[in-house]
Amino acid sequence: MEIRVLQYFMAVARHENITKAAEELHLTQPTLSRQLSDLEDSCSCAGSARRS
């Protein structure tokens, strides 16, 4: 797990919106989503950061 990925997670939590967080981080939304998915996999916490 990298600090960079945790910063991505914090940006999403702060904005409560992946698209806005991606804009802030200068990433595309699919790239950010993939990073969050990888973070969930590494933490064995699938779905804990997502809302329906």
N, C-alpha and C positions, 0 to 999 in steps of 0.2 A: 504494500500500500504506500502510495506516495502522498506527500503533503499537497501537491498540486491537485490531486483528485479530491482530497478533503476540502480544499478551497472551492472546487467546483460544487461540491455538495452544499457547502455553506452559502454560496451564491444562489443556488436553487431554493434553499430554505428561506433566505432573506427575501427573495422576489416572489416566492410561492408560484413561480412560473418558469418553466424550462427555457422557453423562447427568450424571455427577458434576461435571464441569467446568461444564456449563450451570447446574446448581444453584448452584455457587459464584459464577458470574458473573451470576446472576439473569436468565438467558435461557432460552428454551425450547430443547429439543434440536433441533428442526428449524431454528430460527434459527441456532444455533451451527454445525450441519452445513452450512448454506448459506454461512455466512461462511468456513468452512474450504474448501469447494469453490471459492469465488471466489478465495481465497488460492492454491490449487493452480493455478487457471487463470492467475492473474497471474504466477506463478512458472514456468509451464510445467513443473511437476513433478507431474503427475497421478498420483495413487495413492501418492506417496512417503510420505505421512503416515498411510496406512491399512493396517490389518492385516486378514487374512481371518479 
